[in-house]
Amino acid sequence: MMQSGYGRDKLWPFAHGGGATLAFFTLLFAGALLLWFAWPHLVSGILLALFSFLWLTVLYFFRDPNRIPVDLPGQIIGPGDGKVVAIEKMMEPRYLKKEVIRLSMFLSLTDVHVQRVPLSGTVTFVDYQPGKFLQAFRPEASEENEFIAMGLATPYGEIVVKQIAGILARRCVNYATVGDELLTGRRYGLIRFGSRIDLYFPTDAKLLVEIGDRVFGGLTPIAQLKPLDKEAR
């Protein structure tokens, strides 16, 4: 069934899943502000400046702007904000067990870190795998780092989207469950503090981006898929 609530446009402009971190730094900022009013001193002023900077940084990191997704038949869109760092054909041995295109995106600290559904489909699996915390842009990070992979069955074939932790991003969050019917562009997860996303899709897809391109979640077309033959459905 469709996820209720999470994924839709909202008034709260920050990422679902960042509430505890936001609350913690808000309390630190509020405490420093009260201390400065009660004791206007150099020390309290330095603390206020420090915690103000940290608070604003966390607010910026967990921002989650509402967007009107691009939703065209068979078109994969960006699952998050970032830069395309690799596109290659490969054998995907774990889930799809066939040759696919793997497209990798690197998310910097300044990117929006909310993930969005790349193409409407039914969730076939959500798989968490513990692992290392290598720098996310390294090729081996795709298999060796901690990650959460999600499969989507679509009329254009099954695709896999993988959230990969990095040297700073040590927590991936995925709110989908098996059987959910997800719509293109809906929010489904979050990676904290710099990370990587890998997309796996059929080799006959027409690529719409190249290495070095900037991608925006829910907005940037990634690839155009062909409908499955009736025999393959």
N, C-alpha and C positions, 0 to 999 in steps of 0.2 A: 504494500500500500504506500501511498505518497506520505512522505514525512510531513507531519503537521507542524505549523509554526515556523520551525527553523528552515531557512532557505528563502523565505519570502522577503520582500522589501519591508523595512522597519523604520521606526523613528529613532531608536538607539543607534548612533553612528559608529559603534565600536564592535569589534569581532566577538561573536558568541564563543565562549571559551577563554576569553581574556579577563573576565570579571574579577577573579580573585587577585590577579596581578594589578589591575587598575585600582581596585579597592585598597590594596596594600600601599601603593605609591601615593594615592590620594590622602590616606591617613598620615603618611610621612610628611607630605606637603602641608597638610592642615596643622599638624603638630609644630612644624617649623614656623609657620605663620603665627600661630598663637604664642610661641616662645618669643618671637621677635617683638610682638605687641607688648608682651609682659616684661620683656627684658631687652630693650633696644640697644644692642651692643655689637661690636665687630664680630664676635663669635657667632651670635644668633643671626647676624646678617649673612655671614658666609654659609651657614647651614641652610638658611632660607633660599639663597641663590642656588646652592647645590641641589636641594630637593625640588626646587622649582624646575630646574633643568631636567632632572630625572623624570619628574612627573609629566612634563610636556613631551619628552622623548617617548615615554611609554604610551601616552595618548596618541602620538603620531604613528607609532608602530602598529597599534591595534586598531587603527582607523579601518572602517569598512563601509565605503561609499555605496549607496544604492546605484545600480546600473540597469539599463534596459538591455537585456541580452540580445545578441544577434542570433536568430533561430531560423536557419534555412534547412530544408530537407537534406540529410546526409552530410551536413557540414560540421566538422569538429571545430570548436572554438577554444580559445585559450582557457586552461583550467586555473590560471592565476596570472599575476603580473610577474614579468621577468624578461630575461634575455635568452634567446635560443643559442645553445652552446654546442649542440651535436645533433646530427640527423644521420641515421645509418640503418641499413638492412641487417638483420641479425636473426638467428634462431632464438626464439623465446622458450627456454626449456621448462620453466616452472609452471606456467598457467596455460598459455595458448598452445605451446608445444608445436610451433610451426614458424616459418619465416615471416617476419613482420618488419614494419618500419618502427624504429624507436626514435622519438624526438625528445630531447632533454632541454629543460629550461632551468636557468639559475636565478634564484630570487635573492637579491641583495637585502641588506638591512633596511634600506629605504623603501622597498617595494611593499605594496599591500600583500599581506600574507594569508588572506582568506582564499580558499580553493572553491572553484565553481565547477559544476557538472559540464564536461566538454561536449556531450551529445546525449539527448534523451534516450533512456533505456532502463532495463530492469537490472537491479543489482544481483549478480550471480555469486559473488563472494566478497568478503572483506577480510584480508589476511594481514595480521601484524607479525612482523619478524624482527626480533631483537638483533643488534649488531653493533658495529663500530660507529665512531663519530668522526670520520675523515672529512677533509674539506669537500664540500658538496660538489664543486666543479670538477673533481678528479673522476676519470672514467670508472674506476673501480668502486666508487661510492655507490653506484647504482645497485650493486649486489651485496657489498660488504657492510654498508651502513644500515642502521635501524630504519625500517620503512613500514608503511601501510599501503598495500595494493588493493585496488577495488576493480572488479570486473563489471562491465556493463554489456548486456545483450541488447543489440539494436537491430532494426531491419536491414542494416548495412554490415552486419557482422559483429563479433564481440571485440570490444576494445578494453584495454587495461590502463588505468591511471594510477601512478605510484607516487606517494608523498615520501620524500627521503629526508631524514634528519642530516644535519651537518655538524661542523665543529662547534657551532654556537647553538644551532637549532636542535635541541635534544628532546623535543616532544612534538610528535605528530598527533593530530586529533581528527578522527573521521566519525561523523554522526550517522552515517548510513547503516542499514542492516539489510541482510539478504532478503530479497523480495520487494524492496522499495522500488517504486516507479519514479525515477528522477527526471526532471525536465532540464533541458539545456539552459545553462546559465544560473541555475539555483545554487546557493551556497551548500557545501556539504562538509567542509573541514577547514583546518587551520594548521600551519606549521609556524613555530616560533623562532624568530631571530636568525634569519638567513637560512637558505635551504635549497632544495632541488625538486623538480617534478619531472617524471618521465611518462611519456604517452606511448602506448603500443597500439598500432592499428594496421589494417591490411596493406599489403605491398602494392595493390593496384590503385591506391588512393592518389589523388592529384595534390601535391604539396602546394600550399599557398604562402609559405614563409621559407626563409633560408637562414643559415647560420649568421648570427649577429643581429637579427631583427628583434625589436622590442615587441613584447606581447602583453596584452591587457586582458585580465580575466573576464570572461563573459562577453567580450567585444571583438577580439581579433580572430579572424578566420585562420585556422591552422591547416586544414586539409579537407578535400572533398572526397567522400566515399561513394562507391557505386552500390546500388541495391543488390542484395543477394539474389541469386537465381532461386526459383521456387524449389528446386531440388535440394538446395543447400539450407533452406530455412528449417 
